[in-house]
Amino acid sequence: MWFGEQIDKDALAAAIAYAGACDVFFAIGTSALVQPAAELAELALQSGACLVEINPQQTSLSDRASYALHGTAAQLLPALVRALRDSPGEQA
């Protein structure tokens, strides 16, 4: 979502439910300061999810993330997708 963008209330309710039930939560390109988006990562952490942060700078989430990857989404997401696709193990 973009800064200042209005959030559909049904979409927000679904995001909150998913964040509270997920096993892995990706926080990508966020300052972790703007609400209500910032609360989603917090909710996922409180629910025991593995938090993966992708951001050029350190944020308040970085020290609590299971994986804090520092770089842009354009740099890191393609490499992450390749690594996951090429890794041995259970396929989706």
C-alpha positions as MATLAB code, in Angstrom:
seq = 'MWFGEQIDKDALAAAIAYAGACDVFFAIGTSALVQPAAELAELALQSGACLVEINPQQTSLSDRASYALHGTAAQLLPALVRALRDSPGEQA';
ca = [
       0.000    0.000    0.000;
       1.110    3.567   -0.566;
       1.542    6.220    2.112;
      -1.728    8.086    2.585;
      -3.753    5.523    0.661;
      -7.185    4.716    2.062;
      -7.614    1.091    3.054;
     -10.815   -0.772    2.365;
     -12.189   -1.869    5.760;
     -12.904   -5.416    4.557;
      -9.391   -5.731    3.123;
      -7.931   -4.482    6.412;
     -10.012   -6.943    8.437;
      -8.810   -9.779    6.191;
      -5.180   -8.615    6.474;
      -5.447   -8.558   10.273;
      -6.900  -12.067   10.306;
      -4.204  -13.394    7.968;
      -1.401  -11.672    9.905;
      -2.608  -13.273   13.114;
      -2.750  -16.736   11.562;
       0.289  -16.828    9.272;
       3.459  -18.870    9.734;
       5.665  -16.427    7.811;
       5.103  -12.682    7.401;
       7.022  -10.567    4.887;
       7.432   -6.872    5.762;
       8.713   -5.321    2.545;
       9.718   -1.687    2.132;
       7.998   -0.366    5.233;
       9.142    2.165    7.793;
       7.158    0.149   10.363;
       5.785    3.454   11.638;
       2.635    4.147    9.623;
      -0.592    2.678   10.955;
      -2.548    0.573   10.341;
      -0.007   -1.251    8.159;
       2.646   -1.296   10.896;
       0.345   -3.210   13.227;
       0.231   -6.176   10.838;
       3.879   -7.143   11.391;
       3.446   -6.661   15.139;
       0.387   -8.904   15.140;
       2.235  -11.580   13.180;
       5.140  -11.458   15.640;
       2.799  -11.681   18.634;
       1.181  -14.727   17.025;
       4.537  -16.484   16.658;
       5.131  -15.980   12.939;
       8.572  -15.936   11.382;
       9.123  -12.322   10.294;
      11.145  -11.618    7.157;
      11.979   -7.942    6.734;
      13.164   -6.600    3.373;
      14.134   -2.956    3.596;
      17.071   -0.735    2.618;
      17.308    0.640    6.171;
      17.020   -0.865    9.603;
      13.609   -0.348   11.234;
      12.054   -1.046   14.604;
      11.268   -4.530   13.251;
      14.848   -5.412   12.283;
      16.031   -6.637   15.677;
      12.931   -8.804   16.108;
      12.835  -10.209   12.587;
      13.892  -13.794   12.033;
      15.537  -12.536    8.843;
      16.350   -8.856    8.241;
      17.496   -8.479    4.642;
      18.837   -5.009    3.919;
      18.470   -3.862    0.328;
      15.699   -2.856   -2.011;
      12.801   -5.120   -2.889;
      13.917   -4.896   -6.532;
      17.312   -6.320   -5.542;
      16.298   -8.896   -2.983;
      12.925  -10.339   -4.025;
      14.116  -11.880   -7.323;
      17.067  -13.485   -5.529;
      14.803  -14.775   -2.761;
      12.342  -16.261   -5.256;
      15.204  -17.970   -7.134;
      16.625  -19.370   -3.900;
      13.244  -20.717   -2.791;
      12.478  -22.158   -6.219;
      15.875  -23.862   -6.465;
      15.985  -25.195   -2.897;
      15.477  -28.904   -2.328;
      12.560  -30.033   -0.253;
       8.824  -29.985   -0.359;
       7.380  -28.222   -3.382;
       4.190  -26.187   -3.194;
];
